[in-house]
Amino acid sequence: MSDLHLVIGNKNYSSWSMRPWLAMANAGLNFSETHVDLDSPGFKQLVAQHSRAGRVPVLHHGDVTVWESLAIIEYLAETFPEAAIWPESANARAVARAVSSEMHAGFGGLRNACPMNLRRPRKPVSMNDQAKADIAAIQALWRDCRESFGQGGPFLFGAFSGADAMFAPVVTRFDTYAIPVDSHTQAYMNAIMDLPVFQDWRGSALRETWIVPADEVD
């Protein structure tokens, strides 16, 4: 068994858990996982056994514990440089980290209007102005990354990177809520959704039965 162990929430709902899981799985890292149901009565107590932050995801690696999605991705990139989690060139790497941090800190309008919910039937939902602005900003960001750094493959920086792992849950939101997008955005979304590791995650999510009412916007 690997000494990398990732504690995650429900695969249907937990966008923050999806991010490091995809980065690890796509990099071919060997890891085990523990699943904790979000919103279950014992959730806080169970997660507190892994991290005082009281949230998922949490990574255990030997005697090291790292919580929070972007911090986990950074730790993995530093610990396993051969996994090439960030782009090779310094310029692309800097931009990839910047847009990942932007994803981490922003786009609250879209998050609130469209919680990640992979089992939800694909259909639109009412959007306020903030959510619409976030959608436009994300499409522009993806287009800029692809035009500047995406010549080597279908992802934001060519090959799949930590930035794609950070934005993969947004791809699911655009798809689940049938958000109209331009052809460049759709091509990028297709690249993410065609990834075998993404399909593995989605398949597991669709088999889950736990319901989190706050993430069921209908």
N, C-alpha and C positions, 0 to 999 in steps of 0.2 A: 504494500500500500504506500502511496506517496505521502511525504510529510507536508505537502501542501493540502490544506483543508479549508474549504470555503463554506461559510454559513450564509444561507440565502433564505429569502421569503418565497412566497408562491410565485411560480414562473408565469402564471397568467397576469399578475398584477405588479410584481416588484421590478420596476424599471431600473432601480439602482442596483439590484442583484444581477440583472441581465448584463450590465456593462462589464464588470470584471470577469464574469463567467465566460462571455464571448471572447474577451481578450485572451484568457487562459486557454480556452478550448481551441480557438483558431491558431494559437501559437504552438499547439501540440504539447502543452505542459500536462503532466500527469497529476491529477488532483482528485481528492474525494470531496463530497459535499454533504452537508446537513441541511435539511429543509425545515423551516419553522413557519407555521401558518400565520400570516398577517391577521391581526384583529382577533386572534383567538384569545380566550380568557387568560391563558398562561404565557402569552407572547413575551411580555416584558421580563418575566422571571426567567424564561428560557434563554432569551438573548443576553440577559445580564450575566449568565454563566460564561459568555464568550467575550463580552466587551461592556465596559461601564457606560458606553455611549447609548446603549439600549436600542440600537438600530441594526438592521442588516443593510449591506453585507459586512461580514467580518472574515478576514483571512488569518489563519494560523499557519505558521511555517516554522517548525521546530519550536524554539522558545520566543519567537517573534509573533506579536499580534498586531494586525493593521486593520483599522476600520475605515469606512468611507470609500466610495467607489474609485474616485480619482487617485486617492492616496494609495489604494491597492494596486492600481494600474502602474503608478510610478514606481512602487516597490518592486513589482514584477519586472519592469523594464530595467531597473538597476541591478536586480539579482540575477536575471537571466538575459544578458545582453544578446545572446545568440538568438533569442526569440524575436528580435527586431520588432518590438511592440511600437516603437516610435520610428518615423522616417529616418533614412540614413543621413541626408544632408542637414547641416545645422540650421539653414534657413527654413526648410520644410518642417523640421523638428520643432523649432520655436513657434511657428504658426500653428502646428498641430496642437501643441500644448495650450496656446492662447485660445483657440476655438473650443478646445475641451473645457477649459476653465469658464469660458463664456457660457457653454451649455450647462455646466455645473451650477452657475450662479444665476442664470437668467431664464427667460422665456416662461415666466410664471403664468402668463395669460393662457398659453397653450396647455400647459400642464393642468391648470385648474379646469379648463373647459373640456379637456380630452384625456382623462386618466388612462394609463395603459391597461388594456383589457383585451387580450388576444382572442377570447371566446366570444366577444360581442359580435352580433351580425354586422356586416359592413354597411353602414348607412350614415348620413350626415347628422350633425347636431348643431344647434344654434350657437353662433360664435359672436362674442362681443368684439369691440374695436381693438382691445389689447391682444386678444388671441389672433385676430386677423393680421395685426402688425407683426406679431411673432412669426407667423407663418411666412409672411413676405420676407422678413429678415433672415430666417433660416434658409429659405431657398436662395437668397442672394449670397449668403455665406457659403453654402455648398457649391454654388456655381463659381464663386471666386476661387475656392480651394481647387476645384477640378481644373479650371482654366490655368491656374498658376502652377499646380504641382501634380496633376492627375494623369500625366501622359503615360505613365508606366502601368496602368491598370484601371479598373472601373471604380475605384474607391476615391475618397477625398484626396489622398496623397499617392495615388497609384495603387500600391499594395495596401491591404487591410492594415489598419493601425489602431492605436488607442483612441484616436479621434473618431473613427468609425464605430468603435465599441461604445463610446459616449453618446453618439447620435443614433444608434440603432433603435432605442425605444421611441425616438421621434418618428423614425420611419414607420414603426407600427402604428403610431397615432395617426399619421397621415393616411395610412391604409385603412385602419379600422373605421375612422370617421369620414371616409370617402372625400377627403379634402382635395379640391381641384388643384393640380400642380402642372408646371410646365414639363416639356419633354425631357429636359436635362435632369430635373428632379426625379421624374419617373424612372429614368435609366439608372440613377443612383439607387433609388429605392429597390429596384429589381435586383441590383447587384447584391445588396444586403440580404434581401429576402430569399435569394437563391443560394446563399452560403449554406453548406451542409450543417455547420454548427448552429446557425440560426434556425434551420429547419428542425434540428434535434431539440432545441429549446422550445420552439413553438409546439412541436408534437407533444412534449411533456406537459406544456401549459394546457393544451386542449383536453388532456386526460384528467386534469384536476377537477375536483368537485366543490372545493371550498369557495364560498361567496363572501366578498367584502362589499357590503352595501354602499359604502362611500364611493367606490370606484365603479358602481353601476349607475351611470348617469341617466339611464332610461327608466 
